[in-house]
Amino acid sequence: MNIDKKKIAVVMLAYADFEAMEIALAAYSKYITDDMQFYILQNGRDTYDCERTYRLGKRYEQLFPENIKVVDWIEPGNPYISIKTLLESEEFAQYDYICKVDDDVFPLHKDWLDKLIHCYEQSYEKYGDKLGYVTSLVNNNPWGFKETIEIFNLQDEFFEKIARKHAVGFKGWEKEPYKIIPANEIYTGCAGTVWANPYISRWLHKNTTFFPEKFLLLTENLSYKEVNNKQRYSINCMLFKKDFWTHLIDNSMNDDEFMTFKYCCDNDLKIISDLSNPFIHLLFWIQREENRDLLPQIRTIYENFLNLQYPISVCPDKEYENENRLRFIENTYFKFIKEQERERFEMRKPISYKKFERIFSIKNHSVYKVITILGIKIKIKRGDIV
């Protein structure tokens, strides 16, 4: 079996996490080749974070006009449906294989896609149509976490200093139910040990993500390993035949990861990981609030590691970022006002501004001003205003 690289499309599903995505896109751009086609499927619009993420994608489309394309013609919605719509589009008729990646996951190896292709070819020779998909070694991943700390020889430190009794699984789910496990165990399935414990992923990042050269060195001679298809696997990165996605059953749960798990589990399809192809996953949603402060440090590390011609971040200064956010709110507010005024003119009825007061308003009082932004009231004394 020989897969033509021109028959593969890389698809990144993007939503609103621009801070993590700018690091991920920087890594992909470093390793982009002439025969690679990279699509950014923007699956969210209108909010500041979504629009900022969209503009980030457009920045890379401008930098790599022959290789990167932002998909903004598909209505945002259920991730599975959005991806399915893209795969069934006329644009994708030219592709037979899909490499789907999350917007905060990125490779360390310059030949990451070639390695995934080779893994698929070798695994297909062995398993044939019983192969579901192949994946990389992702550090911040319930299954990849255990593999990664073993590769870095961090088990003793983890169990002696970091581990504690913890909850895993989901309440009400029969296959991988909620349970509390002892500190000397690592759970690699649904809502596993690293997933719901941001302090553990923080420790992991400081010992693995912070050292990309070491990660590459420790994994360079590793081989393939089968992932347990009876446990839910977090699909941060996966290479599969295009019709694999269309065979998934839409359970209307808005959960393509569960659908992928169920399809592989019910049909006993193999999931193979290439341990010599390390990837970084920055943040699960449940880790985001606690660990977002790591992103500037990680960005600086990867600016040095990648050594790009252009900066990773468009706006690294938080003060400027917040100014942009406030300007976006202001523009949105006045856009609403103009629309209401036009409606009043066309419909000949009075306009009510009261419903906009919780979005944005400034009220003057004798000794202070009250500024309301999205329901948050800020009181400023007149003497404090410069």
N, C-alpha and C positions, 0 to 999 in steps of 0.2 A: 504494500500500500504506500503510495506517494501522494501527499497532499500538496497541491499547488497553492503557494502562499497568496497568490492573487485571487484565490477563491475563498479567502478568509476575510471577514470583517470584524474588527474590534469594536465593541459597543460599550460605551461607558454610560451608565444610567445616572443622570445628575438631577439634583433637586435644589437644595439651598445651602449646602455646606461649603461655601466658597473658600473658607480659610484652609480646610484640609485638601480640597480639590486642587488648589493652586500648587501645592507641593506634589500631589500625585501627577498632575499634568506636566509639571516640569520634568519629572522622571521619565514619563512616556516620551516626551519631546526629545530628550537626550538620546533615546535609543530608537527613534523612528527611522525607518528605512524607506527607500524609494518605492518598494513594492508593498508597503503597509497602508491599509485604509482604516482610519480611525474615526468613528462616529460618536459624537456626544449627544445623547438623547436627553434634551431638557424637559424634565417631567414635572415642572412647576413654574408658574409665572405670577406676576403682579406684586408680590411682596418684595420688600427691599432685598432680602437675602436671595430670593429666587432670581430677581433681575440682576443682582450682582454676580451670581453664579453663571447666568446666561451670558453676561458680558465677558466673563472670564473665558468661557468657551469660545466666544467670537474673537477674543484676542489671539487664541492659539490657531483658530481658523485663518486669521490674517497672517500669522507667522508661518504656517504650513499649509498654504492654499491647495496644494496638490495631494495632501494626505489627510488633513483633518477637516471634518464637516460637522457643523452643528445642526441637529435635527430639531427644527422649531415649527414644523408643519403638522405635527401630531398633537392632538388635544391632550393635555396632561390628565392623568387619571391613574387607575389601577396599574401598578408597574408591569404586571404580567401582560395585561392587555396592550399597554403602550409598546412594549417590546415586541409582542406578537404582531401588532399592526405594522411595525417597522420591518420585521422579518418577512412579512407577506407582501410588502410594497414592491412596486416595479423597480425601485432603486436597488433592492436586495435580490432581485432575480439572478444577478450575476454571481452571488455567493452561495457556497455549499456548506460552509462551516462558520461558526460564530464563536468569538472569544468575548464573553461578557465579563466586565470588571466593574466593581463599585467605584464611586467617585472619590473615595479616600483610601484606595488600595493601589500600591505601585511596586514595580519590580526593581531589583538591584542589579540583575545581570543584563548586560547589553544585548544578549541573544535570547532574551526571555521568551519571545514568541516562537522562535525556532525550536527552543527546548520543549515548549508545550506541544508543538507540532510533532516533534520526534517522539515524545511520550505517547501521544495519541496513536501514531503509526505503530509503534512497538506494542502498545496495549491492545490495539485492534487485531494485530497479528495473533495475539494470544487468546483474546476473548471474543473476537468477532462482534456480532450484533448484541452480545451481552455486555458490551462496554457502554456505560452511560455517558460519562464525561471524564476528562482529566483536569487536574488542578495543580497549583504550585504549593510550596510550603509557605503558609501565611502565619506570621508570628502571633498576632492578636486575633486568634480564632480558637474556638473551644477545642477542636482537634489539633490544630497546629501548635497551640500553646505547649502541650505536653512534649511534642516532638522537639520544639525549639529549645526548651530549657534543658532537655537531655543533650542536645547537640552542643549547647554552650556550657554544659556541665554545671548547671545552676540548681540541680535538684536539692542538694544538701542545704544551700542557702534558703531556698524556697520553703522547705519543710521545717527548718529550724527557726527562721526569722519572719516569714511572710504568711505562711498558711495558717488557717484557723477553721473551725467548724463553720460550714456555710450551706446555704440553700441552693439547689439546682432544680432544673425541670420547670414544668408549668402546672399549676393547679387545674384539675379537670381534664388533663390530657393523659389518656390511658397508656400510650406508647412510651412516653418519657415523663412520668408524673413528678409533681413537686415532692421533694424530699430533702432532708438535712443529712449531709454526709460529714464524716470526721475529717479533721485537719490533715490526716495522712493519706487522703485520697484526692485524685484529680478526676473530675468528670469531664468527658470530652464530647458529650452529646448536647441536646437542646438546653439552652440557657446554662451552659457549662460553667466550670470553675472561674475562668477568666472573664466571661461575658458580663455577669452581674456584679462584679467586684472591681470597680474602677481603680482602687488602690493597687490591686494585683497587676492590672494592665499598665499602670503607671510604673511600677517596679520593672515590669517586662520591657517597656520602652527604654527605660534608663540603662538596661543591661543588654539590649539587642538593637533596637532601632537607632540608638545613639552611636552604634558602631557598625556602619554598613560594610566597611572593608573586612572586618572580622567575620561578619555574617557570611560574606561571600567565601572567605577562606575556609571556614569551618564546614561549609556545605558543598564545596566544589567536587568532591569525590563520592558524594552520596548517590543512592539509586532511587528506584521507585518503591512506593509502599501503598498498599491497598487501604482505603478508608472504609470504616465500618458502615455499610449502607443500611443497617438497621437502626442507626442513630441519625438524628437530624444533623446535617453538615451545613455550616454557614458558607454560602456560595459567593465568597468575596471575589473569586477568579475561577472561571471555568471555560473550557474549550469543548464544543460539542457539535454534532451534525445539526444543521438548521432545523430539520424536522423533529428533532428531540423536543424543542420548545413547543411546537404545535401539538405534540402528543400529550402534553400535560393536561390534566383535567382542571378546569377553572372551578374551584370550590367557592368562589365569591368571598373568600376570606381576605382578599388583598394581600396574599402572602405567597409570592412565587417561590420562596425558599421551602415552605412546607410542601407545595405542589411538587417541587423537584425531588424532595426527600421521599414523598409518598410514591411517586412514579418509580424511582430507583428501588425502593424497598419492596413494593408489590411485585415488581418484575425481576427482582434480583439482578439489577444492573450494576456493573462494577464502577467504582469511583477510584481513580488512581492518582496519587500525588507524586510529583517529581520533587524529591527532597533537595535536589541540587539547584533548584530554581526558587530562591528566597524572595518573598514579597513582604512588604510592610503594610499592615492595616492600622490606621490611626485610631479610629474611634467608632465603637458601636454607639448607637443613640443613647443607650443607658449610661455610657461612660463620658458622654460629651461635656456635660456641665462641670464635672469634677476635674477633667483632664485637659480641657481646652487651653489652659495656660502653658501646656507643653509645646503647643504648636509653634510659637516663635523660636524656641530653642531648636526644635526639629528642622524648621525652615533654615536656620543659620547653618546647621550641620550639613544639610543637603545642598545648600548654595555652594559650600566648599567641595562637597563630594562630586556634584554634577558639573560644576565649573561651566555654567552656561554663558552665552553671550548677552543674555537679558536677565533682569531680576526675576526671582520667583514671584514676589508679591507686587501687585500694582500699587497697593496702598498699605504699606506696613505700619504706618503711624496710626494708632488708635484714635487720636484726636481728629485727624483728617477723615478717618472712616466714620466717626460719629457725626462730623459735620455733613458728610455725604448722606448719611442716614436721615438727619434732620431736614436736609434740603429735599430729599425724596418725599418725606412726610408732608412738607410744605407744598411741594408741587402737586402731590396727590390731593391735598385738601383744596387747593385753588382750582384744580381740575374739576372736582365735585361741585364747587360753587358755580363755575362757569356752566356746567351741564344743567344745574338747577335753574340758573338764570335763563338759559335758553329754553328750558321747559316752561318756565313761567311766561316767557314771551310768546311761545307757540300755543300754550294752553290757556293763556289769559287768566292765570290764577296766582295768588300770592305765594311767595316762597317762604318756607320755614327754615331758618338757619339754626334753630335750636338743636336739631339732631346732629349737627356738625360740631357742636361745642365740645363734645368729648373726644373728637379727633384732634382738633387744634383750635385753641383760642387764646387771646391775650386780653385780660381785663385790667383796667386801671383803677386803682383806689388812691386814697389821699396820700398814704405813705408807702405803698407797695404795689407791685404788679403780681397778678396770678396768671401763670402760663400753664395751659393744659395741653398735654401731648398724649394722645391715645389713652385718655382717661387718667393719666398721672398728673397731679397738680403740683406745681412748683411755685412757692411764694418767695418773692425777691423784694427786699427793701429797696426803695428808690436810691438811697445812698450807696448801695452795693453795686448798682449798675454802672458800668464804665462805658 
